[in-house]
Structure formats: C-alpha cells, structure tokens
Amino acid sequence: MDYKQILTDIARAIVDTPEEVKVEETVEENEVKLLLTVAPDDTGMVIGRHGKIAKAIRSVMKVAGNKEGKRVTVEIE
C-alpha cells in the first residue's frame, strides 16, 4: 500500500495550494513515519479546530496501516 500517496491525496483535497503539499516517508520494519509539509497559510486547514482534522487524518492512516500490520504515524509541519 502506498501510504505516501494516500496522505498526499488527503492533504491536497483539504488545502488551498495543493502544489505545495509534500510528504516524506521513512520505513523501519513494521513502522512507517510520514512527515506532511504544507504551505504556511494551509497549516491551520490541515490541523483544524482543536486538532480535529489532524486527528482524523492520523486515524485514517492508522487504519490503512493496520490492514497490513504496520504502524503508521503522521507528523504535520
């Protein structure tokens, strides 16, 4: 499963400047770490009020990882 592409698609659907969405992926055994970087003006959109959107994104990625027995973490920068 391409976790990087899934996160990129989700983030591009949320932000105003989708061309500035970047995702870096680090894989270690059963752990996948994703670093999401967006334009400074779009950071609030990705995080949402009280972190609700960020939490939802992390939940979706966690479920995607569980299907393959991997632990997926998302950091937003």
GUZA-298624 format. One record per residue: residue number from 1; residue in one letter; x, y, z of N, C-alpha, C in turn. Coordinates in steps of 0.02 Angstrom, whole numbers, plus 50000, padded with zeros to 5 digits. Layout:
- NUM|a|X|Y|Z|X|Y|Z|X|Y|Z
...
***
This chain:
- 1|m|50042|49941|50000|50000|50000|50000|50045|50062|50000
- 2|d|50026|50112|49962|50066|50173|49956|50039|50226|50005
- 3|y|50065|50225|50066|50042|50271|50118|50057|50344|50100
- 4|k|50113|50354|50068|50134|50421|50049|50082|50452|50000
- 5|q|50060|50413|49952|50011|50437|49903|49943|50449|49936
- 6|i|49923|50406|49981|49859|50414|50016|49859|50480|50055
- 7|l|49912|50492|50093|49916|50554|50133|49919|50615|50088
- 8|t|49956|50610|50033|49960|50666|49986|49892|50683|49957
- 9|d|49854|50633|49938|49787|50644|49910|49740|50676|49961
- 10|i|49743|50653|50023|49700|50681|50075|49718|50754|50087
- 11|a|49783|50769|50094|49805|50837|50108|49788|50884|50050
- 12|r|49798|50862|49989|49784|50905|49931|49710|50922|49926
- 13|a|49667|50878|49950|49595|50891|49948|49575|50944|50000
- 14|i|49615|50954|50051|49598|51000|50105|49625|51071|50095
- 15|v|49685|51077|50068|49720|51142|50066|49701|51184|50006
- 16|d|49720|51249|50010|49708|51295|49954|49762|51292|49901
- 17|t|49823|51274|49921|49879|51269|49873|49906|51197|49872
- 18|p|49872|51153|49836|49891|51082|49835|49960|51068|49806
- 19|e|49985|51113|49764|50051|51101|49734|50107|51107|49786
- 20|e|50094|51135|49844|50145|51141|49896|50144|51085|49948
- 21|v|50101|51036|49938|50098|50979|49984|50156|50932|49970
- 22|k|50193|50916|50023|50249|50870|50017|50245|50819|50073
- 23|v|50259|50757|50057|50258|50703|50107|50324|50665|50102
- 24|e|50358|50659|50159|50419|50619|50163|50402|50556|50202
- 25|e|50427|50500|50177|50411|50435|50207|50475|50401|50231
- 26|t|50473|50376|50293|50528|50337|50321|50500|50270|50343
- 27|v|50530|50216|50319|50506|50149|50335|50559|50112|50375
- 28|e|50537|50085|50433|50580|50044|50475|50541|49983|50497
- 29|e|50559|49924|50472|50525|49861|50487|50449|49869|50480
- 30|n|50412|49867|50536|50339|49872|50533|50313|49942|50549
- 31|e|50357|49991|50545|50337|50060|50562|50348|50106|50502
- 32|v|50298|50146|50486|50302|50194|50432|50290|50263|50463
- 33|k|50339|50308|50453|50333|50376|50478|50324|50422|50419
- 34|l|50272|50464|50422|50258|50511|50368|50263|50582|50395
- 35|l|50298|50625|50359|50304|50696|50378|50268|50736|50324
- 36|l|50215|50769|50344|50174|50809|50298|50194|50882|50304
- 37|t|50212|50912|50248|50229|50983|50246|50182|51018|50197
- 38|v|50152|51072|50220|50107|51112|50178|50128|51185|50180
- 39|a|50098|51226|50139|50112|51298|50139|50094|51326|50207
- 40|p|50131|51377|50230|50116|51406|50296|50043|51428|50305
- 41|d|50013|51454|50254|49943|51476|50259|49894|51418|50264
- 42|d|49915|51358|50243|49871|51300|50244|49878|51257|50307
- 43|t|49925|51273|50349|49937|51232|50409|49874|51227|50452
- 44|g|49840|51282|50461|49779|51282|50502|49725|51238|50473
- 45|m|49720|51235|50407|49670|51194|50374|49683|51119|50386
- 46|v|49746|51101|50387|49764|51030|50396|49756|51010|50469
- 47|i|49770|51056|50515|49763|51041|50586|49690|51044|50608
- 48|g|49654|51095|50586|49583|51102|50603|49574|51130|50673
- 49|r|49513|51143|50691|49497|51169|50758|49510|51115|50810
- 50|h|49550|51134|50858|49569|51090|50914|49600|51025|50888
- 51|g|49630|51026|50828|49665|50968|50802|49620|50913|50775
- 52|k|49557|50929|50762|49510|50876|50740|49528|50847|50672
- 53|i|49547|50889|50625|49563|50863|50558|49628|50823|50561
- 54|a|49677|50848|50598|49740|50811|50605|49728|50742|50636
- 55|k|49685|50741|50686|49668|50677|50719|49633|50630|50671
- 56|a|49589|50657|50629|49553|50615|50580|49601|50588|50528
- 57|i|49648|50629|50505|49698|50606|50457|49740|50550|50487
- 58|r|49761|50560|50549|49802|50508|50582|49762|50443|50591
- 59|s|49697|50449|50606|49655|50389|50614|49649|50351|50548
- 60|v|49638|50387|50494|49632|50354|50428|49697|50318|50410
- 61|m|49753|50351|50422|49818|50321|50406|49832|50261|50451
- 62|k|49811|50265|50514|49821|50209|50560|49782|50148|50537
- 63|v|49720|50159|50516|49678|50104|50492|49709|50073|50428
- 64|a|49734|50116|50384|49766|50091|50323|49826|50047|50341
- 65|g|49864|50068|50391|49922|50029|50412|49903|49964|50445
- 66|n|49849|49965|50485|49826|49904|50519|49808|49849|50470
- 67|k|49785|49866|50411|49767|49816|50362|49828|49774|50342
- 68|e|49888|49803|50346|49949|49768|50327|49993|49752|50388
- 69|g|49967|49765|50447|50005|49751|50508|50062|49800|50520
- 70|k|50055|49861|50495|50107|49911|50504|50081|49968|50548
- 71|r|50128|49999|50583|50112|50057|50625|50129|50119|50585
- 72|v|50079|50160|50571|50088|50220|50532|50079|50282|50576
- 73|t|50129|50325|50577|50124|50388|50615|50130|50446|50566
- 74|v|50093|50500|50581|50093|50559|50538|50113|50619|50580
- 75|e|50163|50656|50556|50183|50719|50587|50167|50774|50538
- 76|i|50142|50830|50564|50124|50887|50521|50171|50944|50537
- 77|e|50201|50971|50484|50248|51025|50493|50224|51088|50460
***
